[in-house]
Amino acid sequence: MAYIQGENINQITLFPEAIDDYITLDNPVRVIKAFVDSLDMKELGFNRAVPNYIGRPSYDPRDLLKLYLYGYLNRIRSSRKLETEAGRNLELMWLLRKLKPDFKTIADFRKDNEKAIKNVFKQFNMLCKEWELFGCEVIAVDGSKFGASNSKRNNFSKKKVKQHLNYIDEKISIYLNELDNSDEEETDTHVPSVDEINKRIEELEERKAK
């Protein structure tokens, strides 16, 4: 009995004409895009919120923020890994319109906008919790009506709201520290060049022939 066969990687394939066709209507990345596009970046205090028309163009802070929120939602905590995902992940290709910022640009954006990012993460965290988006789960709701009681768990006083916001702030600070630690650990990471990769492939082919 033969093995299950995959596709021929050299075969010409007719993919959908638009990247948007790959992103389903219930994909959480659409929430990230709508959320960030609704923000006033200048009011939040982001650097380069207003484009500089003189000199070399910079990345729109909205695009870098979308990248970080995607990483937050999918637990990608390294600037190098975010750079890698931006070049191979269809969801990020759609979200960033095929932009691929390098890891230093990604890390510098976080360091230069730490206070603004914390405020956005707090809003996004509460939004995801409210909409049950953590874990990228899709929730279906029908039109049934049920009786309910105002339990202690669902009742919020000013004190409970303050405690919850403090909890979110603490979690965001821990997450940003983890991002810093991940970047520091990968400072000396060697990324192989195309020539190095081709050389290794040739060595493996020679080894296979022997």
C-alpha positions in Angstrom: 0.0 0.0 0.0 1.4 3.4 -1.0 1.9 6.3 1.3 -0.5 9.3 1.3 1.0 11.6 -1.4 1.5 15.4 -1.0 1.5 18.0 -3.8 4.4 18.4 -6.2 6.1 21.6 -5.1 7.2 22.4 -8.6 3.6 22.1 -10.0 2.0 25.4 -11.0 -1.0 25.9 -8.7 -3.8 28.4 -9.2 -4.1 30.0 -5.8 -6.8 32.5 -4.9 -6.1 35.9 -6.4 -6.3 37.8 -3.1 -4.8 37.0 0.2 -8.1 38.0 1.8 -9.6 34.8 0.4 -7.4 32.8 2.8 -8.6 34.7 5.9 -12.0 33.5 7.0 -14.6 36.0 8.1 -14.5 34.7 11.7 -10.7 34.9 12.0 -9.6 36.9 15.1 -7.0 38.8 13.0 -9.9 40.8 11.5 -10.6 42.0 15.1 -7.0 43.0 15.5 -7.2 45.1 12.3 -10.5 46.7 13.2 -9.3 47.5 16.7 -6.0 49.1 15.8 -7.5 51.0 12.9 -10.0 52.6 15.3 -7.3 53.9 17.6 -6.0 57.5 17.7 -2.2 56.8 17.7 -1.2 60.4 18.3 -3.5 60.8 21.3 -2.2 57.5 22.7 1.4 58.9 22.5 2.9 56.6 19.8 6.1 57.9 18.1 5.8 58.7 14.4 2.0 58.8 14.7 2.2 61.5 12.1 4.3 60.5 9.0 7.4 62.5 8.3 7.4 63.4 4.6 11.1 64.3 4.6 13.8 61.6 4.6 13.4 57.9 4.6 9.9 56.6 5.3 9.2 54.8 8.5 6.8 52.0 9.3 3.3 53.0 10.3 3.1 52.4 14.1 -0.3 50.8 13.5 1.3 48.0 11.5 3.9 47.3 14.2 1.2 47.4 16.8 -0.9 44.9 14.9 2.1 42.7 14.7 2.6 42.9 18.5 -1.1 42.3 19.2 -1.0 39.2 17.0 2.0 37.9 18.9 0.2 38.6 22.2 -2.8 36.7 21.1 -0.8 33.8 19.7 2.0 33.8 22.4 4.8 34.7 20.1 7.3 36.5 22.4 10.4 37.2 20.4 11.1 40.0 17.9 13.0 37.5 15.7 10.1 35.1 15.7 7.7 37.9 14.9 10.0 38.9 12.0 10.0 35.2 10.8 6.2 34.9 11.1 5.6 38.1 9.2 7.4 36.5 6.2 5.7 33.1 6.2 2.4 33.4 8.1 -0.6 34.1 5.8 -2.5 35.7 8.6 0.3 38.2 9.2 0.8 38.7 5.5 -2.9 39.8 5.4 -2.7 41.8 8.5 0.5 43.7 7.5 -0.2 43.8 3.8 3.0 41.7 3.2 5.2 44.1 5.1 8.2 42.4 6.9 9.9 44.7 9.4 13.2 43.4 10.7 13.6 42.2 14.3 15.5 45.4 15.4 12.7 47.6 14.1 10.2 45.5 16.0 12.1 45.6 19.2 12.9 49.3 19.0 9.1 50.0 18.5 8.3 48.3 21.8 11.1 50.1 23.7 10.2 53.5 22.2 6.5 53.1 22.9 6.3 51.1 26.1 3.8 53.3 27.9 1.4 53.6 24.9 1.7 49.8 24.2 0.7 49.1 27.8 -2.4 51.2 27.5 -3.4 49.5 24.2 -2.7 46.1 25.6 -5.0 46.8 28.6 -7.9 47.8 26.2 -7.2 44.8 23.9 -7.0 42.4 26.9 -10.4 43.5 28.2 -11.9 43.4 24.7 -10.6 39.8 24.1 -11.9 38.7 27.5 -15.3 40.2 26.8 -15.5 38.6 23.4 -13.8 35.3 24.5 -11.1 35.6 21.9 -8.3 34.2 24.0 -7.2 30.9 22.5 -8.7 31.9 19.1 -11.9 30.1 19.8 -15.0 30.9 17.9 -18.2 31.2 20.0 -21.6 30.7 18.5 -24.6 32.3 20.2 -28.2 31.4 19.5 -31.3 33.5 20.1 -32.5 31.6 23.2 -33.5 33.6 26.3 -32.7 32.4 29.8 -33.4 33.7 33.3 -30.3 34.9 35.2 -29.3 36.1 38.6 -26.8 38.8 39.4 -24.2 36.6 41.1 -21.1 37.9 42.9 -18.9 36.7 40.1 -20.8 39.0 37.6 -21.2 41.9 39.9 -18.5 44.6 39.7 -17.9 47.4 42.2 -15.3 50.1 41.9 -13.0 48.2 44.1 -13.3 45.0 42.0 -12.8 46.9 38.8 -9.7 48.5 40.2 -8.4 45.1 41.3 -9.1 43.7 37.9 -7.3 46.6 36.1 -4.3 46.2 38.4 -4.2 42.5 37.6 -4.2 43.2 33.9 -1.4 45.8 34.3 0.6 43.2 36.2 0.1 40.6 33.4 1.0 43.1 30.7 4.2 44.1 32.6 5.2 40.5 32.9 4.6 39.9 29.2 6.7 42.9 28.2 9.5 41.7 30.4 9.3 38.3 28.8 9.6 40.0 25.4 12.7 41.9 26.6 14.2 38.7 28.0 13.5 36.8 24.7 15.2 39.5 22.7 18.3 39.5 25.0 18.6 35.7 24.8 18.5 35.9 21.0 21.0 38.7 20.6 23.8 36.4 19.6 21.6 34.1 17.6 23.1 33.3 14.2 20.7 33.5 11.2 22.1 31.4 8.3 22.4 33.1 4.9 21.1 31.7 1.6 24.6 30.7 0.7 25.1 28.9 4.0 21.8 27.0 3.6 22.6 26.0 0.0 26.1 24.8 1.2 24.5 22.6 4.0 22.0 21.2 1.4 24.9 20.3 -0.9 26.8 18.6 2.1 23.7 16.6 2.9 23.3 15.5 -0.7 27.0 14.4 -0.8 26.5 12.5 2.4 23.4 10.9 1.1 25.3 9.8 -2.1 28.1 8.3 -0.1 
